[in-house]
Amino acid sequence: MQPSLEYEIWDSIVNSAKTKFDYNHILSLFKQTDSEIIDKFLFHILVAFACGEDHETISTNLFNELQQIGFDCTEHQIDEFIADKHEKLSIEIYATYIAFSLLEDEEDALTITATIQELLKQPE
């Protein structure tokens, strides 16, 4: 699959997730970084939940990654942010899981894109 098509799939899932919480608040916490870092942060959460990681593991891993890039936060702050995301982002987490599965099965890009778009349109 072409990298740009794969990027579009992940981008659509992350953009959908951004609508499920106060994204502008998170942007304000990352004052010295750009939105790409926040998108990667959110993508990490989706992938981790889709892979079956538990809340504590995700929180610890994100905290460590953020510390490595110099972001000043506490693990408690990360933990609080993640607290309701498994529920709020359930459709996006499922879409991430399905996208990985279809990519692994080498499904064609149009099928993957259509499947993901259909999933993201589902009401909660």
C-alpha positions as CSV (number, residue, x, y, z in Angstrom):
1,M,0.0,0.0,0.0
2,Q,1.2,3.5,-0.8
3,P,2.4,5.4,2.3
4,S,0.1,8.3,1.5
5,L,-3.0,6.1,1.4
6,E,-2.1,4.5,4.7
7,Y,-1.5,8.0,6.2
8,E,-5.0,9.0,5.0
9,I,-6.5,6.1,6.8
10,W,-4.8,6.9,10.1
11,D,-5.4,10.6,9.6
12,S,-9.2,10.0,9.2
13,I,-9.3,7.9,12.4
14,V,-7.3,10.5,14.4
15,N,-9.4,13.4,13.1
16,S,-12.5,11.6,14.1
17,A,-11.1,11.0,17.6
18,K,-10.3,14.7,17.9
19,T,-14.0,15.5,17.8
20,K,-14.8,13.4,20.8
21,F,-13.1,15.5,23.5
22,D,-11.8,19.1,24.1
23,Y,-9.0,19.0,21.5
24,N,-8.4,22.7,21.9
25,H,-7.6,22.2,25.6
26,I,-5.0,19.6,24.7
27,L,-3.5,22.0,22.1
28,S,-3.2,24.6,24.8
29,L,-1.2,22.2,27.0
30,F,1.3,21.6,24.3
31,K,2.1,25.3,23.8
32,Q,5.7,24.8,22.6
33,T,5.0,22.0,20.2
34,D,2.9,21.7,17.0
35,S,-0.3,19.8,16.5
36,E,1.6,16.9,14.8
37,I,2.9,15.9,18.3
38,I,-0.6,15.9,19.7
39,D,-1.9,13.8,16.8
40,K,0.9,11.3,17.4
41,F,0.0,11.3,21.1
42,L,-3.6,10.6,20.2
43,F,-2.7,8.0,17.6
44,H,-0.5,6.2,20.2
45,I,-3.6,6.0,22.6
46,L,-5.8,4.6,19.8
47,V,-3.2,2.0,18.7
48,A,-2.4,1.0,22.3
49,F,-6.1,0.4,23.1
50,A,-6.6,-1.4,19.8
51,C,-3.7,-3.7,20.7
52,G,-5.3,-4.5,24.0
53,E,-2.9,-2.6,26.3
54,D,-4.3,-1.7,29.7
55,H,-4.9,1.9,30.9
56,E,-1.9,1.8,33.3
57,T,0.6,0.6,30.6
58,I,-0.6,3.2,28.1
59,S,-0.3,6.0,30.7
60,T,3.2,4.9,31.8
61,N,4.4,4.6,28.2
62,L,3.0,8.0,27.1
63,F,4.4,9.7,30.2
64,N,7.9,8.3,29.4
65,E,7.6,9.3,25.7
66,L,6.5,12.8,26.6
67,Q,9.4,13.1,29.1
68,Q,11.8,12.1,26.4
69,I,10.7,15.0,24.2
70,G,10.9,17.5,27.1
71,F,7.2,17.9,27.8
72,D,6.6,18.8,31.4
73,C,3.7,16.8,32.8
74,T,3.0,14.2,35.5
75,E,1.9,10.7,35.0
76,H,-1.3,11.6,36.9
77,Q,-2.1,14.2,34.2
78,I,-1.7,11.6,31.5
79,D,-3.7,9.1,33.5
80,E,-6.5,11.6,33.9
81,F,-6.6,12.4,30.2
82,I,-6.7,8.7,29.3
83,A,-9.3,7.8,31.9
84,D,-12.4,8.1,29.7
85,K,-10.8,7.6,26.3
86,H,-11.4,3.9,26.0
87,E,-15.1,4.6,26.1
88,K,-15.2,8.0,24.3
89,L,-13.0,6.7,21.5
90,S,-14.5,3.2,21.2
91,I,-15.4,3.6,17.5
92,E,-12.0,5.0,16.6
93,I,-10.2,2.2,18.6
94,Y,-12.3,-0.4,16.8
95,A,-11.5,1.3,13.4
96,T,-7.8,1.2,14.3
97,Y,-8.0,-2.5,15.1
98,I,-9.9,-3.2,11.8
99,A,-7.5,-1.0,9.8
100,F,-4.5,-2.9,11.1
101,S,-6.2,-6.2,10.4
102,L,-7.1,-5.3,6.8
103,L,-3.6,-3.9,6.2
104,E,-2.1,-7.1,7.5
105,D,-4.4,-9.1,5.2
106,E,-3.1,-6.9,2.3
107,E,-6.6,-5.7,1.5
108,D,-6.7,-3.0,-1.2
109,A,-6.6,0.6,-0.2
110,L,-10.1,1.5,-1.4
111,T,-11.7,-1.3,0.6
112,I,-9.9,-0.3,3.7
113,T,-10.7,3.4,3.3
114,A,-14.4,2.6,2.6
115,T,-14.6,0.3,5.6
116,I,-13.0,2.8,7.9
117,Q,-15.1,5.7,6.7
118,E,-18.3,3.6,7.2
119,L,-17.2,2.7,10.7
120,L,-16.5,6.3,11.6
121,K,-19.9,7.3,10.5
122,Q,-21.6,4.9,13.0
123,P,-23.5,6.6,15.8
124,E,-22.2,5.8,19.3
